[in-house]
């Protein structure tokens, strides 16, 4: 059983479409490499540790290190489930699409 808050559990639910796309798309490793680090960090922040490790294994050590830095920053940002859902949907389209999409994010509010 997860000890996460209800908001964090809702954020994880919002991130699941991205996780499913990353697991099912054959081109996911290459697409993850050309995804914006901050967008990936938003979705990874919402996932369980095992799921994060699974995805970090797909991107290689350099990208994984950058994502770890972004994940630290995400701990100081307000990420409502709606924001996670928007970014997750954008990244799922990016993984499934025929061409790269730009970043989904521009600004995050600091934590209170």
URJO-V651837 format. One record per helix or strand. SS is the DSSP state (H for helix, E for strand). FROM is the first residue (numbers start at 1). TO is the last residue. If there is no record, write none. Layout:
<<SS FROM TO> <SS FROM TO>>
//
This chain:
<<H 6 24> <H 28 33> <H 37 46> <H 49 59> <H 61 74> <E 77 77> <H 81 96> <E 110 110>>
//
